[in-house]
């Protein structure tokens, strides 16, 4: 019996599919953050002055699962390749479109007897499109 035959599994209805290059994930939790860094200095009269300010890349944290009947090593090899090559992706997160995303960290966890791999992805993105195009 193949792994696909013995491990039929469907993600929950609340999960949504996210593509990262050649890999497909089912995401059940996400978090996005963005910040502006401000440098301050005191003036001679004691007032605080903003001397520099810059926006940082937005951080996108995704948690979900990877389901396949392939060997798990192909997942790890592909994620390693994405980090090593600084591969750029477009990512659609429900109705939001992020351009120029780069994977900077991943965590993959297999639990005995589960037909999927738990995955956590940490990405950065500098470009944001207001809304994903409707394909329907």
C-alpha positions, 0 to 999 in steps of 0.5 A, a space after each residue: 500500500 502506498 503512502 497516498 493510499 494509507 494517508 488520505 487526508 483533507 485540510 480543514 475547511 478554514 485552511 486556505 491554499 498558499 503557493 510558494 514556488 513549486 510547493 503548496 501549503 494549507 495555511 491555518 494561521 498567519 501574522 503580518 507585521 510592519 514597522 518604521 524605525 525612527 532614530 532620535 537625538 537630543 538637541 542642545 536645548 533638550 528637545 528630542 529630534 527625529 534624525 532619521 526614519 525608514 520603513 522595514 520590510 513587512 514580515 509574514 508568518 505562516 503556519 499550516 501543513 504540507 500534504 503530499 505522498 512524496 518523500 519529505 526530503 523533497 520539501 526540505 530540499 526545496 525550502 533549503 534551495 529557496 533560502 540559499 538562492 534568495 528566491 523571490 515569490 509572489 504570495 496571495 494571502 486570501 485577498 491580499 497580494 504580496 510581491 517580492 517575498 523571500 523565505 528567511 526561516 522555516 520550521 518543519 515538524 512531523 508527528 508520528 502517525 500524522 499524514 502531513 508535515 506541520 510547517 511554519 514559514 517566515 517571509 519578508 516582503 517589500 511590495 504589496 498590491 492592494 488586492 489580489 485579482 479575482 480569477 473567477 
